[in-house]
Amino acid sequence: EDQVTQSPEALRLQEGESSSLNCSYTVSGLRGLFWYRQDPGKGPEFLFTLYSAGEEKEKERLKATLTKKESFLHITAPKPEDSATYLCAVQPSTNNDMRFGAGTRLTVKP
Amino acid sequence: GAVVSQHPSRVICKSGTSVKIECRSLDFQATTMFWYRQFPKKSLMLMATSNEGSKATYEQGVEKDKFLINHASLTLSTLTVTSAHPEDSSFYICSARDQGGTEAFFGQGTRLTVV
């Protein structure tokens, strides 16, 4: 069965304190791994898609990387406005679905 | 990114009534749309996948007769919660993917409260 596990569940950082969020997955063939940001009471906002091991993508202070077993979302010198829940999802090659992890709630204190 | 509009953003209804939620892709044709339910501080739970012009595929444990999904056009899918009860109160979110695409773009979500 396809599974997505995110850690930690919650992360509190000081402004400027870099860190990484983890997304471990098991899937029957990976079509794509996705990172989203979700603010309270809103729908998820698309950040990145990664397709194959070794791939990296960057956007402002965020960098996503992918291996055959997991993905990391690195946050460099975060700001309070980066506070949100970050969701990881995988799409298996066998169907059209996206399976989400439980998310990491990030809080960045000024 | 592509824009998906979901309406209404909030709705309060009486127990026993039905509520319809709309999900529109504004600048692309969505051959596949997904409906999720999200409980407080929890992740998204896939309810069903709908493909334009065909019946929706429901996840195990999701009642087809209670959560009616229609995907009649390439830009519109609707979720109707029939005979709503307080336990149906939740945050419902749709997402849409265009033909050949892998990314799915999300609507703003609908907060349903059944009183």
Interface residues (C-beta under 8 A of the other chain):
Chain A: R31 G32 F34 Y36 G41 K42 G43 P44 E45 F46 T49 Y51 L87 Q91 N96 D97 M98 R99 F100 G101 A102 G103 R105
Chain B: G1 V4 Q6 T32 F34 K41 K42 S43 L44 L46 T49 N51 F91 I93 S95 R97 T102 E103 A104 F105 F106 G107 Q108 G109 R111
